[in-house]
């Protein structure tokens, strides 16, 4: 891996660190994820995988039956 030096407002960096912490990751990890998205030109499958990764902390509380999931 290669190191990159960036410049940004100190308050902005602190806000980004706090946001990353609420997502249970480091600012460095968040930046690497952003850089991957920025250069990949995301496909639908990549977008879905990223969303699922970001939402992995969400729990429904229980498993739903097939009928419950297909109710309209």
Buried (B, 14 or more C-beta within 10 A) or exposed (E): EEEEEEEEEEEEEEEBEEEBEEEEBEBEEBBEBEEEEEEEEBEEEEEEEBEEEEEEEEEEEEEEEEEEEEEE
